[in-house]
Amino acid sequence: MRNLKITVGPHVFMARMELEKAPETCRVFQSFLPFNNQTIHSRWSGEAVWVPLGDFAFGVGFENHTCHPSRGDILLYPGGHSETELLFAYGSSSFASKMGALAGNHFLTVISGQEHLEAMGKMVLWQGAQPIRFEAA
């Protein structure tokens, strides 16, 4: 599987799995599909929404990790200095927590629906938590 469908509230995106750059993260995340949760607006990371996952252990280390996701990049932070989480950048973002800068595994890139990223982010910011679903395309 190379692509995932991601639904946030009424917004639908297609994302490419970064299989060559983050193979272990992609492999493990696929095993949890379909993945349903809630997304809230980031507190420290700028124009991004996140899915807090507490102490959930995906069992992966760092690969293809970055502190500076681009618009449409989705990161998995496997835990350590902060809780496990997914970060979905919809604009300018610098991944961080109350502990400071974090690096997350860039394992998904939005390839369709980019025109809805800003609307999705603003919806989460102003309307609150929204359901998020990741599933095979």
ZIJO-V400576 format. One record per residue. SS is DSSP state (H for helix, E for strand, C for the rest). OMEGA is omega in degrees with one decimal (999 if undefined). BURIAL is b if it has 24 or more other C-alpha atoms within 12 Angstrom, else e. Layout:
# ZIJO-V400576
ss=SS omega=OMEGA burial=BURIAL
ss=SS omega=OMEGA burial=BURIAL
This chain:
# ZIJO-V400576
ss=C omega=-179.0 burial=e
ss=C omega=-173.9 burial=e
ss=E omega=175.9 burial=b
ss=E omega=171.2 burial=b
ss=E omega=179.8 burial=b
ss=E omega=179.4 burial=b
ss=E omega=175.8 burial=b
ss=E omega=-173.9 burial=b
ss=C omega=-180.0 burial=b
ss=C omega=-174.6 burial=e
ss=E omega=-178.6 burial=b
ss=E omega=179.8 burial=b
ss=E omega=169.0 burial=b
ss=E omega=-179.0 burial=b
ss=E omega=176.3 burial=b
ss=E omega=174.1 burial=b
ss=E omega=179.9 burial=b
ss=C omega=-172.6 burial=b
ss=C omega=-179.3 burial=b
ss=C omega=-175.0 burial=e
ss=C omega=-178.2 burial=e
ss=C omega=-172.9 burial=b
ss=H omega=-177.6 burial=b
ss=H omega=177.7 burial=b
ss=H omega=178.7 burial=b
ss=H omega=-178.4 burial=b
ss=H omega=-178.1 burial=e
ss=H omega=-179.0 burial=e
ss=H omega=178.1 burial=b
ss=H omega=-177.7 burial=b
ss=C omega=180.0 burial=e
ss=C omega=-177.8 burial=e
ss=C omega=-9.6 burial=e
ss=C omega=-177.2 burial=e
ss=E omega=-179.1 burial=e
ss=E omega=178.5 burial=e
ss=E omega=175.1 burial=b
ss=E omega=174.5 burial=b
ss=E omega=177.2 burial=b
ss=E omega=-179.5 burial=b
ss=E omega=-179.5 burial=b
ss=C omega=179.8 burial=b
ss=C omega=-173.4 burial=e
ss=C omega=-167.2 burial=e
ss=C omega=177.6 burial=b
ss=E omega=-175.8 burial=b
ss=E omega=-178.0 burial=b
ss=E omega=170.9 burial=b
ss=E omega=-177.7 burial=b
ss=E omega=176.6 burial=b
ss=E omega=178.6 burial=b
ss=E omega=-176.5 burial=b
ss=C omega=175.0 burial=e
ss=C omega=-178.0 burial=e
ss=C omega=178.0 burial=e
ss=C omega=-177.4 burial=e
ss=C omega=174.9 burial=e
ss=C omega=178.3 burial=b
ss=C omega=176.6 burial=e
ss=C omega=174.3 burial=b
ss=C omega=-179.3 burial=e
ss=C omega=173.2 burial=b
ss=C omega=-178.9 burial=b
ss=C omega=-174.3 burial=b
ss=E omega=-178.6 burial=b
ss=E omega=172.5 burial=b
ss=C omega=-172.2 burial=b
ss=C omega=179.1 burial=b
ss=C omega=174.4 burial=b
ss=C omega=177.1 burial=b
ss=C omega=179.8 burial=b
ss=C omega=176.2 burial=b
ss=E omega=176.5 burial=b
ss=E omega=-177.1 burial=b
ss=E omega=169.1 burial=b
ss=E omega=172.4 burial=b
ss=E omega=-173.2 burial=b
ss=C omega=178.8 burial=b
ss=C omega=-178.9 burial=b
ss=C omega=-179.8 burial=e
ss=C omega=-179.8 burial=e
ss=C omega=-178.7 burial=b
ss=C omega=174.9 burial=b
ss=C omega=-178.7 burial=b
ss=E omega=168.8 burial=b
ss=E omega=177.1 burial=b
ss=E omega=-177.1 burial=b
ss=E omega=-178.0 burial=b
ss=E omega=176.2 burial=b
ss=E omega=178.6 burial=b
ss=E omega=-179.9 burial=b
ss=E omega=-175.4 burial=b
ss=E omega=172.4 burial=b
ss=C omega=-171.0 burial=b
ss=C omega=-177.2 burial=b
ss=E omega=174.7 burial=b
ss=E omega=177.8 burial=b
ss=C omega=177.1 burial=e
ss=C omega=-178.0 burial=e
ss=E omega=-176.4 burial=e
ss=E omega=175.3 burial=e
ss=C omega=172.5 burial=b
ss=C omega=178.7 burial=b
ss=E omega=180.0 burial=b
ss=E omega=175.9 burial=b
ss=E omega=-175.9 burial=b
ss=E omega=176.6 burial=b
ss=E omega=176.1 burial=b
ss=E omega=179.0 burial=b
ss=E omega=179.9 burial=b
ss=E omega=178.6 burial=b
ss=E omega=-179.6 burial=e
ss=C omega=-178.6 burial=b
ss=H omega=-178.5 burial=b
ss=H omega=179.9 burial=e
ss=H omega=-176.2 burial=b
ss=H omega=-177.6 burial=b
ss=H omega=179.0 burial=e
ss=H omega=178.1 burial=b
ss=H omega=-179.4 burial=b
ss=H omega=179.8 burial=b
ss=H omega=176.8 burial=b
ss=H omega=179.7 burial=b
ss=H omega=179.4 burial=b
ss=H omega=-171.7 burial=e
ss=H omega=-178.7 burial=e
ss=H omega=177.4 burial=e
ss=C omega=-175.2 burial=e
ss=C omega=179.2 burial=b
ss=E omega=174.8 burial=b
ss=E omega=174.7 burial=b
ss=E omega=-179.6 burial=b
ss=E omega=173.8 burial=b
ss=E omega=179.4 burial=b
ss=E omega=177.8 burial=b
ss=E omega=-179.7 burial=e
ss=C omega=999 burial=e
